[in-house]
Amino acid sequence: MFLNVTCAAFLLFTLVVIMLNLTHFCATRFILQTQNSHLKFVYKKRLDNPVAVIISAIKHFKISKKGR
């Protein structure tokens, strides 16, 4: 029982780390595409808060999907 819980926790942690890396990559790519100094400033402020980074990355992804 304990082993299952540890395994599940480890898998969840790995998933979160992968998600954070992906959102970081998406957000930086988005900023490189737009070259907007205001966006760079906003992104740098949000680096401290991973939840905000994820939310902003989702918003950017939705915006970029609409644009295509």
matplotlib code that plots the C-alpha trace (Angstrom):
import matplotlib.pyplot as plt

x = [0.0, 2.7, 4.7, 1.8, 1.3, 5.0, 5.0, 1.9, 3.4, 6.6, 4.7, 2.6, 5.8, 7.5, 4.4, 4.3, 8.0, 7.5, 4.4, 6.4, 9.3, 6.8, 5.0, 8.3, 9.3, 6.0, 6.0, 9.6, 8.8, 5.7, 7.8, 10.5, 7.8, 6.2, 9.4, 7.2, 9.1, 6.0, 5.3, 8.9, 8.5, 5.2, 6.8, 9.9, 7.6, 5.6, 8.7, 8.5, 4.9, 4.7, 0.8, 0.7, 3.2, 1.0, -2.2, -0.4, 1.0, -2.5, -3.9, -1.1, -1.7, -5.4, -4.6, -2.0, -4.6, -7.2, -4.6, -4.0]
y = [0.0, 2.4, 1.6, 2.4, 5.8, 6.7, 5.6, 7.7, 10.7, 10.3, 10.0, 13.1, 15.0, 14.1, 15.1, 18.5, 19.0, 18.1, 20.4, 23.3, 22.7, 22.6, 25.8, 27.6, 26.6, 27.6, 31.0, 31.8, 30.8, 33.0, 36.0, 35.4, 35.4, 38.6, 40.5, 42.7, 44.3, 44.6, 40.8, 40.1, 42.2, 40.5, 37.0, 37.9, 39.0, 35.7, 33.4, 33.4, 32.0, 28.7, 28.7, 32.1, 30.9, 27.9, 30.1, 32.6, 29.9, 28.4, 31.9, 32.4, 29.0, 29.8, 33.2, 31.6, 28.9, 31.6, 33.5, 30.6]
z = [0.0, 1.0, -2.1, -4.3, -2.7, -3.1, -6.7, -7.4, -5.7, -7.7, -11.0, -10.1, -9.3, -12.5, -14.5, -12.8, -13.5, -17.2, -17.4, -15.9, -18.4, -21.3, -20.2, -19.7, -23.2, -24.7, -22.9, -24.0, -27.6, -27.5, -26.3, -28.9, -31.6, -30.4, -29.3, -27.1, -24.2, -22.1, -22.4, -21.4, -18.3, -17.4, -17.9, -15.8, -13.0, -13.2, -13.1, -9.3, -9.4, -11.4, -11.3, -12.9, -15.6, -16.4, -16.6, -18.8, -21.0, -21.4, -22.3, -24.8, -26.3, -26.8, -28.4, -30.8, -31.7, -32.5, -34.6, -37.0]

ax = plt.figure().add_subplot(projection="3d")
ax.plot(x, y, z, "-o")
ax.set_aspect("equal")
plt.show()
